[in-house]
Amino acid sequence: MSPYNEDPNETDPSANAASVTDPSDVSENKWIAVIAYIVFFLPLLVAKQSRFAMYHANQGLVLLLFSLASNIVLGLIPVVGWILLPIANLATLVLAIIGIIQAANGQLKPLPVLGKISIIKTP
């Protein structure tokens, strides 16, 4: 079937696969997922079987690695790097706040720009 004949109101189930999770998993592990943006390894220790918590642990780890990489690289570049470093740190803070809000609301939405990177496998 050509894309022109498809129903525009029909949704692709694979497109929303990342945003579907068990409501009991979300309610039980919501605060662990929130804390994952501050201490990413907490869900690895406490909620290994939670898809929701592990998703946010992955997002927190990616954010931490972005922060470390940007601080190292920009810290080594004289003048221009030192000017861009506070901007990168502000971007990290904004992304962490977005992730915390999404976790608190029970959402599995990827962070802007970095959210598609997956390091930790979710159950």
Backbone atoms as SQL, in Angstrom:
CREATE TABLE atoms (id INTEGER PRIMARY KEY, chain TEXT, resi INTEGER, resn TEXT, atom TEXT, x REAL, y REAL, z REAL);
INSERT INTO atoms VALUES
  (1, 'A', 1, 'MET', 'N', 0.845, -1.172, 0.000),
  (2, 'A', 1, 'MET', 'CA', 0.000, 0.000, 0.000),
  (3, 'A', 1, 'MET', 'C', 0.890, 1.235, 0.000),
  (4, 'A', 2, 'SER', 'N', 0.555, 2.188, -0.834),
  (5, 'A', 2, 'SER', 'CA', 1.373, 3.396, -0.917),
  (6, 'A', 2, 'SER', 'C', 1.067, 4.322, 0.256),
  (7, 'A', 3, 'PRO', 'N', 2.014, 5.208, 0.602),
  (8, 'A', 3, 'PRO', 'CA', 1.776, 6.116, 1.723),
  (9, 'A', 3, 'PRO', 'C', 0.625, 7.083, 1.462),
  (10, 'A', 4, 'TYR', 'N', 0.251, 7.247, 0.182),
  (11, 'A', 4, 'TYR', 'CA', -0.842, 8.154, -0.141),
  (12, 'A', 4, 'TYR', 'C', -2.203, 7.554, 0.185),
  (13, 'A', 5, 'ASN', 'N', -2.278, 6.217, 0.275),
  (14, 'A', 5, 'ASN', 'CA', -3.539, 5.547, 0.546),
  (15, 'A', 5, 'ASN', 'C', -3.754, 5.244, 2.020),
  (16, 'A', 6, 'GLU', 'N', -2.772, 5.542, 2.858),
  (17, 'A', 6, 'GLU', 'CA', -2.900, 5.224, 4.275),
  (18, 'A', 6, 'GLU', 'C', -3.816, 6.216, 4.970),
  (19, 'A', 7, 'ASP', 'N', -4.440, 5.742, 6.031),
  (20, 'A', 7, 'ASP', 'CA', -5.322, 6.581, 6.832),
  (21, 'A', 7, 'ASP', 'C', -4.475, 7.565, 7.638),
  (22, 'A', 8, 'PRO', 'N', -4.664, 8.888, 7.464),
  (23, 'A', 8, 'PRO', 'CA', -3.848, 9.857, 8.200),
  (24, 'A', 8, 'PRO', 'C', -4.130, 9.864, 9.701),
  (25, 'A', 9, 'ASN', 'N', -5.276, 9.338, 10.103),
  (26, 'A', 9, 'ASN', 'CA', -5.629, 9.308, 11.521),
  (27, 'A', 9, 'ASN', 'C', -5.105, 8.064, 12.228),
  (28, 'A', 10, 'GLU', 'N', -4.604, 7.109, 11.455),
  (29, 'A', 10, 'GLU', 'CA', -4.088, 5.878, 12.036),
  (30, 'A', 10, 'GLU', 'C', -2.685, 6.128, 12.579),
  (31, 'A', 11, 'THR', 'N', -2.449, 5.685, 13.806),
  (32, 'A', 11, 'THR', 'CA', -1.133, 5.884, 14.410),
  (33, 'A', 11, 'THR', 'C', -0.301, 4.625, 14.266),
  (34, 'A', 12, 'ASP', 'N', 0.977, 4.822, 14.147),
  (35, 'A', 12, 'ASP', 'CA', 1.922, 3.715, 14.039),
  (36, 'A', 12, 'ASP', 'C', 2.253, 3.227, 15.443),
  (37, 'A', 13, 'PRO', 'N', 1.932, 1.976, 15.796),
  (38, 'A', 13, 'PRO', 'CA', 2.195, 1.501, 17.151),
  (39, 'A', 13, 'PRO', 'C', 3.672, 1.488, 17.505),
  (40, 'A', 14, 'SER', 'N', 4.553, 1.301, 16.521),
  (41, 'A', 14, 'SER', 'CA', 5.986, 1.298, 16.827),
  (42, 'A', 14, 'SER', 'C', 6.500, 2.698, 17.129),
  (43, 'A', 15, 'ALA', 'N', 5.809, 3.739, 16.646),
  (44, 'A', 15, 'ALA', 'CA', 6.243, 5.107, 16.910),
  (45, 'A', 15, 'ALA', 'C', 6.069, 5.474, 18.372),
  (46, 'A', 16, 'ASN', 'N', 5.070, 4.898, 19.029),
  (47, 'A', 16, 'ASN', 'CA', 4.814, 5.213, 20.427),
  (48, 'A', 16, 'ASN', 'C', 5.312, 4.128, 21.366),
  (49, 'A', 17, 'ALA', 'N', 6.093, 3.192, 20.876),
  (50, 'A', 17, 'ALA', 'CA', 6.544, 2.081, 21.713),
  (51, 'A', 17, 'ALA', 'C', 7.380, 2.561, 22.889),
  (52, 'A', 18, 'ALA', 'N', 8.162, 3.616, 22.699),
  (53, 'A', 18, 'ALA', 'CA', 9.014, 4.112, 23.782),
  (54, 'A', 18, 'ALA', 'C', 8.207, 4.833, 24.846),
  (55, 'A', 19, 'SER', 'N', 7.006, 5.286, 24.501),
  (56, 'A', 19, 'SER', 'CA', 6.232, 6.060, 25.465),
  (57, 'A', 19, 'SER', 'C', 5.206, 5.208, 26.211),
  (58, 'A', 20, 'VAL', 'N', 5.140, 3.902, 25.939),
  (59, 'A', 20, 'VAL', 'CA', 4.172, 3.028, 26.589),
  (60, 'A', 20, 'VAL', 'C', 4.869, 2.238, 27.688),
  (61, 'A', 21, 'THR', 'N', 4.313, 2.283, 28.881),
  (62, 'A', 21, 'THR', 'CA', 4.858, 1.513, 29.989),
  (63, 'A', 21, 'THR', 'C', 3.729, 1.149, 30.939),
  (64, 'A', 22, 'ASP', 'N', 4.006, 0.253, 31.837),
  (65, 'A', 22, 'ASP', 'CA', 3.033, -0.220, 32.807),
  (66, 'A', 22, 'ASP', 'C', 2.740, 0.880, 33.828),
  (67, 'A', 23, 'PRO', 'N', 1.473, 1.258, 34.033),
  (68, 'A', 23, 'PRO', 'CA', 1.146, 2.314, 35.003),
  (69, 'A', 23, 'PRO', 'C', 1.611, 2.000, 36.423),
  (70, 'A', 24, 'SER', 'N', 1.597, 0.731, 36.810),
  (71, 'A', 24, 'SER', 'CA', 2.064, 0.396, 38.159),
  (72, 'A', 24, 'SER', 'C', 3.578, 0.581, 38.264),
  (73, 'A', 25, 'ASP', 'N', 4.302, 0.310, 37.177),
  (74, 'A', 25, 'ASP', 'CA', 5.746, 0.540, 37.158),
  (75, 'A', 25, 'ASP', 'C', 6.045, 2.025, 37.339),
  (76, 'A', 26, 'VAL', 'N', 5.277, 2.864, 36.660),
  (77, 'A', 26, 'VAL', 'CA', 5.474, 4.310, 36.771),
  (78, 'A', 26, 'VAL', 'C', 5.196, 4.780, 38.190),
  (79, 'A', 27, 'SER', 'N', 4.072, 4.357, 38.761),
  (80, 'A', 27, 'SER', 'CA', 3.721, 4.843, 40.104),
  (81, 'A', 27, 'SER', 'C', 4.690, 4.340, 41.174),
  (82, 'A', 28, 'GLU', 'N', 5.203, 3.126, 41.024),
  (83, 'A', 28, 'GLU', 'CA', 6.127, 2.573, 42.018),
  (84, 'A', 28, 'GLU', 'C', 7.526, 3.172, 41.917),
  (85, 'A', 29, 'ASN', 'N', 7.935, 3.578, 40.734),
  (86, 'A', 29, 'ASN', 'CA', 9.325, 3.993, 40.524),
  (87, 'A', 29, 'ASN', 'C', 9.480, 5.434, 40.057),
  (88, 'A', 30, 'LYS', 'N', 8.434, 6.227, 40.211),
  (89, 'A', 30, 'LYS', 'CA', 8.472, 7.607, 39.732),
  (90, 'A', 30, 'LYS', 'C', 9.599, 8.403, 40.388),
  (91, 'A', 31, 'TRP', 'N', 9.728, 8.317, 41.703),
  (92, 'A', 31, 'TRP', 'CA', 10.728, 9.143, 42.403),
  (93, 'A', 31, 'TRP', 'C', 12.136, 8.613, 42.195),
  (94, 'A', 32, 'ILE', 'N', 12.275, 7.334, 41.960),
  (95, 'A', 32, 'ILE', 'CA', 13.592, 6.793, 41.618),
  (96, 'A', 32, 'ILE', 'C', 14.016, 7.334, 40.248),
  (97, 'A', 33, 'ALA', 'N', 13.059, 7.425, 39.327),
  (98, 'A', 33, 'ALA', 'CA', 13.349, 7.971, 38.001),
  (99, 'A', 33, 'ALA', 'C', 13.709, 9.452, 38.084),
  (100, 'A', 34, 'VAL', 'N', 13.049, 10.189, 38.968),
  (101, 'A', 34, 'VAL', 'CA', 13.370, 11.608, 39.151),
  (102, 'A', 34, 'VAL', 'C', 14.804, 11.755, 39.660),
  (103, 'A', 35, 'ILE', 'N', 15.168, 10.948, 40.633),
  (104, 'A', 35, 'ILE', 'CA', 16.504, 11.027, 41.230),
  (105, 'A', 35, 'ILE', 'C', 17.579, 10.564, 40.243),
  (106, 'A', 36, 'ALA', 'N', 17.190, 9.800, 39.227),
  (107, 'A', 36, 'ALA', 'CA', 18.158, 9.299, 38.240),
  (108, 'A', 36, 'ALA', 'C', 18.861, 10.427, 37.496),
  (109, 'A', 37, 'TYR', 'N', 18.271, 11.598, 37.442),
  (110, 'A', 37, 'TYR', 'CA', 18.915, 12.728, 36.771),
  (111, 'A', 37, 'TYR', 'C', 19.980, 13.375, 37.651),
  (112, 'A', 38, 'ILE', 'N', 19.995, 13.036, 38.922),
  (113, 'A', 38, 'ILE', 'CA', 21.012, 13.539, 39.844),
  (114, 'A', 38, 'ILE', 'C', 22.038, 12.442, 40.130),
  (115, 'A', 39, 'VAL', 'N', 21.549, 11.226, 40.402),
  (116, 'A', 39, 'VAL', 'CA', 22.400, 10.067, 40.691),
  (117, 'A', 39, 'VAL', 'C', 21.936, 8.941, 39.768),
  (118, 'A', 40, 'PHE', 'N', 22.513, 8.879, 38.557),
  (119, 'A', 40, 'PHE', 'CA', 21.998, 7.975, 37.528),
  (120, 'A', 40, 'PHE', 'C', 22.050, 6.506, 37.926),
  (121, 'A', 41, 'PHE', 'N', 22.977, 6.114, 38.788),
  (122, 'A', 41, 'PHE', 'CA', 23.152, 4.693, 39.096),
  (123, 'A', 41, 'PHE', 'C', 22.166, 4.178, 40.143),
  (124, 'A', 42, 'LEU', 'N', 21.391, 5.041, 40.784),
  (125, 'A', 42, 'LEU', 'CA', 20.430, 4.583, 41.787),
  (126, 'A', 42, 'LEU', 'C', 19.430, 3.575, 41.210),
  (127, 'A', 43, 'PRO', 'N', 18.807, 3.832, 40.055),
  (128, 'A', 43, 'PRO', 'CA', 17.899, 2.816, 39.501),
  (129, 'A', 43, 'PRO', 'C', 18.604, 1.509, 39.154),
  (130, 'A', 44, 'LEU', 'N', 19.893, 1.571, 38.841),
  (131, 'A', 44, 'LEU', 'CA', 20.640, 0.345, 38.544),
  (132, 'A', 44, 'LEU', 'C', 20.743, -0.541, 39.775),
  (133, 'A', 45, 'LEU', 'N', 20.740, 0.071, 40.948),
  (134, 'A', 45, 'LEU', 'CA', 20.844, -0.679, 42.197),
  (135, 'A', 45, 'LEU', 'C', 19.486, -1.062, 42.770),
  (136, 'A', 46, 'VAL', 'N', 18.511, -0.157, 42.653),
  (137, 'A', 46, 'VAL', 'CA', 17.234, -0.319, 43.352),
  (138, 'A', 46, 'VAL', 'C', 16.122, -0.871, 42.461),
  (139, 'A', 47, 'ALA', 'N', 16.080, -0.467, 41.205),
  (140, 'A', 47, 'ALA', 'CA', 14.939, -0.804, 40.344),
  (141, 'A', 47, 'ALA', 'C', 15.404, -1.397, 39.013),
  (142, 'A', 48, 'LYS', 'N', 16.163, -2.464, 39.066),
  (143, 'A', 48, 'LYS', 'CA', 16.711, -3.079, 37.853),
  (144, 'A', 48, 'LYS', 'C', 15.635, -3.562, 36.886),
  (145, 'A', 49, 'GLN', 'N', 14.508, -4.003, 37.408),
  (146, 'A', 49, 'GLN', 'CA', 13.453, -4.574, 36.565),
  (147, 'A', 49, 'GLN', 'C', 12.445, -3.533, 36.081),
  (148, 'A', 50, 'SER', 'N', 12.611, -2.285, 36.490),
  (149, 'A', 50, 'SER', 'CA', 11.678, -1.231, 36.101),
  (150, 'A', 50, 'SER', 'C', 12.108, -0.614, 34.778),
  (151, 'A', 51, 'ARG', 'N', 11.291, -0.777, 33.767),
  (152, 'A', 51, 'ARG', 'CA', 11.571, -0.182, 32.459),
  (153, 'A', 51, 'ARG', 'C', 11.582, 1.338, 32.566),
  (154, 'A', 52, 'PHE', 'N', 10.656, 1.877, 33.350),
  (155, 'A', 52, 'PHE', 'CA', 10.529, 3.323, 33.520),
  (156, 'A', 52, 'PHE', 'C', 11.772, 3.911, 34.191),
  (157, 'A', 53, 'ALA', 'N', 12.190, 3.329, 35.296),
  (158, 'A', 53, 'ALA', 'CA', 13.355, 3.837, 36.032),
  (159, 'A', 53, 'ALA', 'C', 14.636, 3.672, 35.221),
  (160, 'A', 54, 'MET', 'N', 14.784, 2.562, 34.531),
  (161, 'A', 54, 'MET', 'CA', 15.992, 2.329, 33.745),
  (162, 'A', 54, 'MET', 'C', 16.069, 3.270, 32.536),
  (163, 'A', 55, 'TYR', 'N', 14.919, 3.596, 31.956),
  (164, 'A', 55, 'TYR', 'CA', 14.899, 4.558, 30.855),
  (165, 'A', 55, 'TYR', 'C', 15.448, 5.902, 31.326),
  (166, 'A', 56, 'HIS', 'N', 14.976, 6.353, 32.490),
  (167, 'A', 56, 'HIS', 'CA', 15.431, 7.643, 33.004),
  (168, 'A', 56, 'HIS', 'C', 16.861, 7.563, 33.531),
  (169, 'A', 57, 'ALA', 'N', 17.296, 6.395, 33.997),
  (170, 'A', 57, 'ALA', 'CA', 18.703, 6.220, 34.380),
  (171, 'A', 57, 'ALA', 'C', 19.592, 6.387, 33.152),
  (172, 'A', 58, 'ASN', 'N', 19.166, 5.843, 32.024),
  (173, 'A', 58, 'ASN', 'CA', 19.913, 6.010, 30.780),
  (174, 'A', 58, 'ASN', 'C', 19.985, 7.482, 30.396),
  (175, 'A', 59, 'GLN', 'N', 18.859, 8.178, 30.478),
  (176, 'A', 59, 'GLN', 'CA', 18.848, 9.596, 30.143),
  (177, 'A', 59, 'GLN', 'C', 19.771, 10.384, 31.076),
  (178, 'A', 60, 'GLY', 'N', 19.762, 10.040, 32.362),
  (179, 'A', 60, 'GLY', 'CA', 20.642, 10.700, 33.326),
  (180, 'A', 60, 'GLY', 'C', 22.109, 10.427, 33.044),
  (181, 'A', 61, 'LEU', 'N', 22.442, 9.195, 32.654),
  (182, 'A', 61, 'LEU', 'CA', 23.823, 8.842, 32.319),
  (183, 'A', 61, 'LEU', 'C', 24.289, 9.594, 31.076),
  (184, 'A', 62, 'VAL', 'N', 23.455, 9.657, 30.065),
  (185, 'A', 62, 'VAL', 'CA', 23.804, 10.386, 28.841),
  (186, 'A', 62, 'VAL', 'C', 24.033, 11.861, 29.164),
  (187, 'A', 63, 'LEU', 'N', 23.188, 12.416, 30.005),
  (188, 'A', 63, 'LEU', 'CA', 23.333, 13.813, 30.402),
  (189, 'A', 63, 'LEU', 'C', 24.632, 14.033, 31.182),
  (190, 'A', 64, 'LEU', 'N', 24.970, 13.114, 32.076),
  (191, 'A', 64, 'LEU', 'CA', 26.220, 13.206, 32.828),
  (192, 'A', 64, 'LEU', 'C', 27.425, 13.141, 31.889),
  (193, 'A', 65, 'LEU', 'N', 27.405, 12.224, 30.931),
  (194, 'A', 65, 'LEU', 'CA', 28.518, 12.098, 29.991),
  (195, 'A', 65, 'LEU', 'C', 28.650, 13.341, 29.113),
  (196, 'A', 66, 'PHE', 'N', 27.513, 13.914, 28.720),
  (197, 'A', 66, 'PHE', 'CA', 27.543, 15.172, 27.962),
  (198, 'A', 66, 'PHE', 'C', 28.173, 16.275, 28.797),
  (199, 'A', 67, 'SER', 'N', 27.789, 16.356, 30.051),
  (200, 'A', 67, 'SER', 'CA', 28.329, 17.381, 30.941),
  (201, 'A', 67, 'SER', 'C', 29.837, 17.209, 31.133),
  (202, 'A', 68, 'LEU', 'N', 30.262, 15.978, 31.382),
  (203, 'A', 68, 'LEU', 'CA', 31.695, 15.720, 31.557),
  (204, 'A', 68, 'LEU', 'C', 32.482, 16.053, 30.292),
  (205, 'A', 69, 'ALA', 'N', 32.001, 15.597, 29.155),
  (206, 'A', 69, 'ALA', 'CA', 32.703, 15.835, 27.892),
  (207, 'A', 69, 'ALA', 'C', 32.770, 17.326, 27.566),
  (208, 'A', 70, 'SER', 'N', 31.654, 18.026, 27.727),
  (209, 'A', 70, 'SER', 'CA', 31.658, 19.456, 27.408),
  (210, 'A', 70, 'SER', 'C', 32.552, 20.233, 28.365),
  (211, 'A', 71, 'ASN', 'N', 32.572, 19.867, 29.644),
  (212, 'A', 71, 'ASN', 'CA', 33.438, 20.563, 30.597),
  (213, 'A', 71, 'ASN', 'C', 34.911, 20.304, 30.306),
  (214, 'A', 72, 'ILE', 'N', 35.265, 19.086, 29.954),
  (215, 'A', 72, 'ILE', 'CA', 36.669, 18.778, 29.648),
  (216, 'A', 72, 'ILE', 'C', 37.111, 19.478, 28.367),
  (217, 'A', 73, 'VAL', 'N', 36.333, 19.315, 27.309),
  (218, 'A', 73, 'VAL', 'CA', 36.721, 19.880, 26.015),
  (219, 'A', 73, 'VAL', 'C', 36.728, 21.405, 26.063),
  (220, 'A', 74, 'LEU', 'N', 35.645, 22.001, 26.539),
  (221, 'A', 74, 'LEU', 'CA', 35.575, 23.460, 26.553),
  (222, 'A', 74, 'LEU', 'C', 36.530, 24.068, 27.577),
  (223, 'A', 75, 'GLY', 'N', 36.830, 23.336, 28.631),
  (224, 'A', 75, 'GLY', 'CA', 37.783, 23.832, 29.619),
  (225, 'A', 75, 'GLY', 'C', 39.204, 23.888, 29.090),
  (226, 'A', 76, 'LEU', 'N', 39.503, 23.071, 28.098),
  (227, 'A', 76, 'LEU', 'CA', 40.844, 23.045, 27.516),
  (228, 'A', 76, 'LEU', 'C', 41.039, 24.081, 26.413),
  (229, 'A', 77, 'ILE', 'N', 39.955, 24.619, 25.886),
  (230, 'A', 77, 'ILE', 'CA', 40.047, 25.594, 24.802),
  (231, 'A', 77, 'ILE', 'C', 40.102, 26.994, 25.419),
  (232, 'A', 78, 'PRO', 'N', 41.207, 27.695, 25.221),
  (233, 'A', 78, 'PRO', 'CA', 41.309, 29.035, 25.814),
  (234, 'A', 78, 'PRO', 'C', 40.293, 30.008, 25.227),
  (235, 'A', 79, 'VAL', 'N', 39.850, 30.904, 26.002),
  (236, 'A', 79, 'VAL', 'CA', 38.957, 32.023, 25.729),
  (237, 'A', 79, 'VAL', 'C', 37.602, 31.575, 25.187),
  (238, 'A', 80, 'VAL', 'N', 37.538, 31.074, 23.961),
  (239, 'A', 80, 'VAL', 'CA', 36.255, 30.683, 23.372),
  (240, 'A', 80, 'VAL', 'C', 35.614, 29.563, 24.185),
  (241, 'A', 81, 'GLY', 'N', 36.395, 28.577, 24.562),
  (242, 'A', 81, 'GLY', 'CA', 35.875, 27.483, 25.379),
  (243, 'A', 81, 'GLY', 'C', 35.395, 27.964, 26.730),
  (244, 'A', 82, 'TRP', 'N', 36.130, 28.900, 27.298),
  (245, 'A', 82, 'TRP', 'CA', 35.751, 29.428, 28.608),
  (246, 'A', 82, 'TRP', 'C', 34.468, 30.250, 28.527),
  (247, 'A', 83, 'ILE', 'N', 34.207, 30.827, 27.366),
  (248, 'A', 83, 'ILE', 'CA', 32.959, 31.575, 27.172),
  (249, 'A', 83, 'ILE', 'C', 31.796, 30.605, 26.952),
  (250, 'A', 84, 'LEU', 'N', 32.045, 29.531, 26.206),
  (251, 'A', 84, 'LEU', 'CA', 30.986, 28.562, 25.897),
  (252, 'A', 84, 'LEU', 'C', 30.685, 27.609, 27.052),
  (253, 'A', 85, 'LEU', 'N', 31.623, 27.454, 27.969),
  (254, 'A', 85, 'LEU', 'CA', 31.447, 26.514, 29.079),
  (255, 'A', 85, 'LEU', 'C', 30.218, 26.819, 29.936),
  (256, 'A', 86, 'PRO', 'N', 29.978, 28.067, 30.337),
  (257, 'A', 86, 'PRO', 'CA', 28.751, 28.336, 31.111),
  (258, 'A', 86, 'PRO', 'C', 27.471, 28.054, 30.318),
  (259, 'A', 87, 'ILE', 'N', 27.529, 28.247, 29.006),
  (260, 'A', 87, 'ILE', 'CA', 26.361, 27.963, 28.169),
  (261, 'A', 87, 'ILE', 'C', 26.092, 26.461, 28.139),
  (262, 'A', 88, 'ALA', 'N', 27.140, 25.668, 28.018),
  (263, 'A', 88, 'ALA', 'CA', 26.986, 24.206, 28.032),
  (264, 'A', 88, 'ALA', 'C', 26.469, 23.733, 29.385),
  (265, 'A', 89, 'ASN', 'N', 26.960, 24.332, 30.462),
  (266, 'A', 89, 'ASN', 'CA', 26.479, 23.958, 31.794),
  (267, 'A', 89, 'ASN', 'C', 25.022, 24.358, 31.991),
  (268, 'A', 90, 'LEU', 'N', 24.631, 25.505, 31.453),
  (269, 'A', 90, 'LEU', 'CA', 23.230, 25.921, 31.523),
  (270, 'A', 90, 'LEU', 'C', 22.352, 24.966, 30.715),
  (271, 'A', 91, 'ALA', 'N', 22.839, 24.546, 29.552),
  (272, 'A', 91, 'ALA', 'CA', 22.093, 23.578, 28.738),
  (273, 'A', 91, 'ALA', 'C', 21.916, 22.264, 29.491),
  (274, 'A', 92, 'THR', 'N', 22.962, 21.823, 30.192),
  (275, 'A', 92, 'THR', 'CA', 22.876, 20.600, 30.997),
  (276, 'A', 92, 'THR', 'C', 21.824, 20.747, 32.083),
  (277, 'A', 93, 'LEU', 'N', 21.821, 21.891, 32.757),
  (278, 'A', 93, 'LEU', 'CA', 20.834, 22.143, 33.811),
  (279, 'A', 93, 'LEU', 'C', 19.416, 22.146, 33.249),
  (280, 'A', 94, 'VAL', 'N', 19.219, 22.798, 32.120),
  (281, 'A', 94, 'VAL', 'CA', 17.888, 22.851, 31.499),
  (282, 'A', 94, 'VAL', 'C', 17.431, 21.450, 31.096),
  (283, 'A', 95, 'LEU', 'N', 18.323, 20.660, 30.496),
  (284, 'A', 95, 'LEU', 'CA', 17.964, 19.292, 30.107),
  (285, 'A', 95, 'LEU', 'C', 17.651, 18.431, 31.326),
  (286, 'A', 96, 'ALA', 'N', 18.386, 18.617, 32.416),
  (287, 'A', 96, 'ALA', 'CA', 18.104, 17.865, 33.644),
  (288, 'A', 96, 'ALA', 'C', 16.734, 18.235, 34.196),
  (289, 'A', 97, 'ILE', 'N', 16.390, 19.506, 34.165),
  (290, 'A', 97, 'ILE', 'CA', 15.074, 19.943, 34.650),
  (291, 'A', 97, 'ILE', 'C', 13.973, 19.360, 33.775),
  (292, 'A', 98, 'ILE', 'N', 14.173, 19.367, 32.461),
  (293, 'A', 98, 'ILE', 'CA', 13.189, 18.769, 31.549),
  (294, 'A', 98, 'ILE', 'C', 13.012, 17.288, 31.869),
  (295, 'A', 99, 'GLY', 'N', 14.110, 16.575, 32.062),
  (296, 'A', 99, 'GLY', 'CA', 14.043, 15.148, 32.384),
  (297, 'A', 99, 'GLY', 'C', 13.350, 14.887, 33.708),
  (298, 'A', 100, 'ILE', 'N', 13.643, 15.699, 34.714),
  (299, 'A', 100, 'ILE', 'CA', 13.008, 15.542, 36.027),
  (300, 'A', 100, 'ILE', 'C', 11.506, 15.769, 35.924),
  (301, 'A', 101, 'ILE', 'N', 11.105, 16.782, 35.177),
  (302, 'A', 101, 'ILE', 'CA', 9.669, 17.057, 35.001),
  (303, 'A', 101, 'ILE', 'C', 8.992, 15.900, 34.272),
  (304, 'A', 102, 'GLN', 'N', 9.634, 15.377, 33.232),
  (305, 'A', 102, 'GLN', 'CA', 9.052, 14.253, 32.494),
  (306, 'A', 102, 'GLN', 'C', 8.945, 13.016, 33.369),
  (307, 'A', 103, 'ALA', 'N', 9.955, 12.751, 34.188),
  (308, 'A', 103, 'ALA', 'CA', 9.906, 11.593, 35.086),
  (309, 'A', 103, 'ALA', 'C', 8.817, 11.779, 36.132),
  (310, 'A', 104, 'ALA', 'N', 8.689, 12.980, 36.674),
  (311, 'A', 104, 'ALA', 'CA', 7.664, 13.251, 37.684),
  (312, 'A', 104, 'ALA', 'C', 6.258, 13.135, 37.106),
  (313, 'A', 105, 'ASN', 'N', 6.121, 13.407, 35.810),
  (314, 'A', 105, 'ASN', 'CA', 4.820, 13.288, 35.147),
  (315, 'A', 105, 'ASN', 'C', 4.573, 11.893, 34.584),
  (316, 'A', 106, 'GLY', 'N', 5.523, 10.977, 34.775),
  (317, 'A', 106, 'GLY', 'CA', 5.350, 9.603, 34.312),
  (318, 'A', 106, 'GLY', 'C', 5.524, 9.424, 32.820),
  (319, 'A', 107, 'GLN', 'N', 6.286, 10.296, 32.180),
  (320, 'A', 107, 'GLN', 'CA', 6.470, 10.246, 30.731),
  (321, 'A', 107, 'GLN', 'C', 7.788, 9.577, 30.365),
  (322, 'A', 108, 'LEU', 'N', 7.785, 8.902, 29.232),
  (323, 'A', 108, 'LEU', 'CA', 8.997, 8.309, 28.666),
  (324, 'A', 108, 'LEU', 'C', 9.343, 9.036, 27.369),
  (325, 'A', 109, 'LYS', 'N', 9.615, 10.315, 27.481),
  (326, 'A', 109, 'LYS', 'CA', 9.970, 11.112, 26.312),
  (327, 'A', 109, 'LYS', 'C', 11.467, 11.357, 26.328),
  (328, 'A', 110, 'PRO', 'N', 12.125, 11.218, 25.183),
  (329, 'A', 110, 'PRO', 'CA', 13.572, 11.467, 25.151),
  (330, 'A', 110, 'PRO', 'C', 13.889, 12.948, 25.342),
  (331, 'A', 111, 'LEU', 'N', 15.036, 13.201, 25.929),
  (332, 'A', 111, 'LEU', 'CA', 15.501, 14.572, 26.092),
  (333, 'A', 111, 'LEU', 'C', 15.799, 15.163, 24.722),
  (334, 'A', 112, 'PRO', 'N', 15.622, 16.472, 24.564),
  (335, 'A', 112, 'PRO', 'CA', 15.995, 17.092, 23.291),
  (336, 'A', 112, 'PRO', 'C', 17.483, 16.888, 23.002),
  (337, 'A', 113, 'VAL', 'N', 17.822, 16.658, 21.777),
  (338, 'A', 113, 'VAL', 'CA', 19.172, 16.504, 21.241),
  (339, 'A', 113, 'VAL', 'C', 19.851, 15.204, 21.701),
  (340, 'A', 114, 'LEU', 'N', 19.916, 14.926, 22.998),
  (341, 'A', 114, 'LEU', 'CA', 20.662, 13.784, 23.526),
  (342, 'A', 114, 'LEU', 'C', 19.807, 12.543, 23.767),
  (343, 'A', 115, 'GLY', 'N', 18.505, 12.674, 23.728),
  (344, 'A', 115, 'GLY', 'CA', 17.612, 11.614, 24.174),
  (345, 'A', 115, 'GLY', 'C', 17.605, 10.335, 23.368),
  (346, 'A', 116, 'LYS', 'N', 18.073, 10.367, 22.146),
  (347, 'A', 116, 'LYS', 'CA', 18.057, 9.162, 21.302),
  (348, 'A', 116, 'LYS', 'C', 19.225, 8.224, 21.597),
  (349, 'A', 117, 'ILE', 'N', 20.199, 8.691, 22.381),
  (350, 'A', 117, 'ILE', 'CA', 21.370, 7.874, 22.703),
  (351, 'A', 117, 'ILE', 'C', 20.989, 6.879, 23.790),
  (352, 'A', 118, 'SER', 'N', 21.297, 5.619, 23.563),
  (353, 'A', 118, 'SER', 'CA', 20.966, 4.582, 24.536),
  (354, 'A', 118, 'SER', 'C', 22.231, 3.837, 24.944),
  (355, 'A', 119, 'ILE', 'N', 22.553, 3.894, 26.237),
  (356, 'A', 119, 'ILE', 'CA', 23.723, 3.210, 26.776),
  (357, 'A', 119, 'ILE', 'C', 23.284, 2.046, 27.653),
  (358, 'A', 120, 'ILE', 'N', 22.290, 2.292, 28.492),
  (359, 'A', 120, 'ILE', 'CA', 21.772, 1.278, 29.409),
  (360, 'A', 120, 'ILE', 'C', 20.592, 0.587, 28.742),
  (361, 'A', 121, 'LYS', 'N', 20.600, -0.724, 28.719),
  (362, 'A', 121, 'LYS', 'CA', 19.483, -1.474, 28.147),
  (363, 'A', 121, 'LYS', 'C', 18.327, -1.488, 29.133),
  (364, 'A', 122, 'THR', 'N', 17.130, -1.206, 28.621),
  (365, 'A', 122, 'THR', 'CA', 15.940, -1.253, 29.464),
  (366, 'A', 122, 'THR', 'C', 15.338, -2.647, 29.397),
  (367, 'A', 123, 'PRO', 'N', 14.760, -3.115, 30.510),
  (368, 'A', 123, 'PRO', 'CA', 14.161, -4.468, 30.511),
  (369, 'A', 123, 'PRO', 'C', 12.941, -4.546, 29.620);
